[in-house]
Amino acid sequence: MQVEAKNVGAYGVLADPSAATQVKLMLRQNMRDLSKIQSFERKAAYKRKALQLYETWVTETLKGNSGAQDDVLMYLMLWCFDAGYMSKDC
């Protein structure tokens, strides 16, 4: 995702982003933060905390039932496994 520098404000957040763009930027930042964590336990704890921020996005995306691929949703589903919210025996 390319963003022109003139449209980016403080903290790398767009001045007037769409919800989808904002969520993608938030996920990108979370992934950067995760890359700095080495412990699997600490990564799982980080993901548990971060997943709370995406709860509305997930609910609305699933409610929309568009059938379109949503990369953010796919990452968050994997994070649910990593965070221990879903059984890996499914």
Secondary structure as UniProt FT lines:
FT   HELIX           5..7
FT   HELIX           10..12
FT   HELIX           19..35
FT   HELIX           40..51
FT   HELIX           52..54
FT   HELIX           55..64
FT   HELIX           71..82
FT   TURN            83..84
FT   TURN            88..89
//
